[in-house]
Amino acid sequence: MGEGYFHRLSHHLVWRTSAAHMREAVDKLWVEKVSKERAENQPEAGGVSVRVIAGLAKGRRLKCLNGLAIRPTSDRVKETLFNILAPVMVEARFLDLFAGTGNVGIEALSRGAANAVFVEEDPRAVALVYENLRHTGLLTLARVWRLSCGLAIDRARRQGEVFDVAFLDPPYEQGLVRWTMLALGKAGIMSQGGLVIAEHSRREAVPEQADGLGLYRQEAFGDIRLSFYRLGKLEG
């Protein structure tokens, strides 16, 4: 084996080491770029503002600018959601799928969740999640994954992640609630007795059962529904 072999081997090892960090670095640069562009082009009166209702960051306004195809959960729906979740929220491990602005996961952290993983595929929305986490002082309790929902669930499974509460608010009437519930049930990333809540249109059919997750409660808000699932045997 000559000098050329060792040179190629060394180059290969350096490449493998750096490749593991490349996606993370690219994501960080993209988020910084998008955040800068948004700051420079922010409309004077544009955007939708929602607030943190209770807890450490109570009253803080969260940003959601026009032009992003995301629909933040309203304060009315969010208040009902967290009133129901109050008994299990403190020290909960929270998963916010289709996170959008990060509105729901940030509310969870503000109300005492131990940590939260935010999953969002749109890089512009990812930048917004980071901005809102920094604004509320909750960034150190959060991880943000720029992945599709399916890839994020698979990543959580491979890493041995376990969550006590998961929330999903996918685009309405595209069959994503059923698909995501089945994926969560199969992945085994919810704790025993863990809760999964889906926000969806009243016109979208949702499953009664999904690989161990059972529907046990629904709340209605006009056209919007919250469906509550629990992992394990349901009482009654």
N, C-alpha and C positions, 0 to 999 in steps of 0.2 A: 504494500500500500504506500503510494507516494504522497508527496506534499499536496498534490491536487485533490486527493481523496479527503484528507483532513480539512482542507479549505472548504470543500463542498459540504462536509459534515457539519463544520462550524456554522456555515451559512444557514444550513437547514435548521439547526437548533435555535439559532437567533430568530429565524423567521417564525418557528412554532411558538416561541416565547412571546414575541411581539404580537402575533396574530390574535392571541387570546384577549388582548387589551384593545385591539383595533376598533371593534364595534363600539365599545364603551367610549373611546376617544372621539369617534365620528359622531356618535349621538350627542356628546357634550358640545362639540363644536357646532352641530346643527342647531341645538337648543339655544346656544348663545347667539347664533346668527339670526334665528327667527325672533328671539326676544328683542334683539336690537332693532330689527326691521319693524316689529310691531310697535315698539316705543317711538320710532321715528314717524310712523304713519298712522298712529292712533287717532281715530276721529274724535272731534271735540265733544260730540254729544252721542256718539254711537255706543252700542254694546248693551248688555243686560247685566244688572247687578243683583246678586243674591248675597245673603248674609249668613254668618255663623250664628245660630240661634242661642246656643248655651255652652257653658264650660269655659275653658281656658281662653279661647279666642272669641268669646261672645261679643257680638256686635260688629266684628270685622267684616268688611265688604269684600266679596270675591269677584274677580273680573271674568267676564265672558263677552268677548268682542264680536261684533257682527262679522259675517263672512265665514264663520266656522259652522260646519254642519253638526252642531251639538245642541242639545236641548237640556239645560240644567233642571234638575228636580226642583220643583217649586218649594217655597218655604212652608206652605200648608201641608204638602205631602211629606216633606222632610220632618216636620214637627210631629206628625202622627207616627211616622216610621220610628223615630227615636224615642217617643213615649212608650211604644210597644217594646222596643229593644232595651230600655233602661235597665232592667234587672240583670242583663248579661253583658252590658257594654264595658264596665270597668275591667281593665286588663285584658280585654278581648284582642285576639289577633284578627285583623280586619282585611278583607280582600275587596277592592273596588274595581269591578270589571266594567269595561266601556266607560272609563272614568270621566271623560269629557273635561270639565273644569276642575275636577277633584272635589267638587262640592260635598258629596256624601261622605267620602273618606275623611275629609278634613273635619266635618262635623263629628265623625266617630272619634277622631283623635282628640278633638276639643273636649269631648265628653268622657274621656278617660280610657280609650282603647290603648293597649300597650304599644301597638305599632300597626302600620297599614302598608299594603302593597297596592299601588295604583297601576292599572293596566290600560294603556291607551296606544292606539296604532298611529294616529295622526300626529306628525311631529309638531305642528302648530299648537295642538291641544296639549301635547307633552310640555311644551314651553310654558303654557298657561298654568298647568298643574304646578310646575316648579315655582312659578311666580307667586301663585296663591299660597303655596306652602311656606315660602320665605316671608310673605306678607303677614301670615298668621303666626310665625315663629314655631312651626311644627315640622320643619324639614328634617330635623334630626331623628324623628320618629317614623320617617317614611322612606319607602323605596319606590321608584317609578320605573316601570318596565315599558319600553317602547316596542310592543309586540302585539300581534293579533291575539284575540282571546284564546283561540285554540293553542297557539304556541306558548302562551303564558301558563295555561293550565298544565301543559306537558312539562314546561320548565319547573313549575312548582312540584309536580310529581317526582321528577328526576332528582330534585334537590331535597326531597323529604320535607317540604313545607307542610304545615298544618294550620288551618284557619278555624276560628270559632264562629265568625260571621262573614258571609259573602253577600255583596249587593251587585246586581246587574241591571243596567238600564240601556239595553241595545236599541238600535233603530227599530221603530215599531213595525209590526206586521210583516216581518221577513222570516219568521220561523226561528229566530235566533234564541228565544227564550227556551224552547224545547231542546234545541241542540245543545245549548250551554248547560242546562240542568243535567242532561244525560252525560255530558263530558265531565262535569263536576262529580257526579255520582260514580262514574267509572274510575276517575283518577285517584280517589281515596285521599283527597287533601283536606276534607272537612273533619273536624273532631267529632267524637261521638256526642250526639245531641246538638251538633252544630246547626246553625240556621243559615238558610239561603233565601234572600228576598229578591224578587224580580218585579221591576216596574214595567208595565206594558199597556197596550191599548185594550179596551174592553172587547174589541173584536178579535183579538188574538187568542186562540185556544192554547191553554197551557196544560201540561200533563198532571195527572193526579199523583203519579209515582214516577220516580226517575232514579233507578239503581240505588234504592235505599233511602232516597229523599222523598218524603211524603208531604203533600200539600195539607196544611192544617188551618189556614186562615186567609181571608182575602178582605181588603179594604177598597172602597170605591170612592173616586173623586171625579165625578163627571165621566169623561171618556177614559180616564186613567184608572188602572188597577194596580194594587200592590198584592202580590201573591207570596205567602210565607211558607217555607218548607223547613222540615227538620229531618236530620239524619238519625235513623233509628226508629224504634217502635213509638207510634203515636198513642197518646192517652185517649181513652174512650173508643 
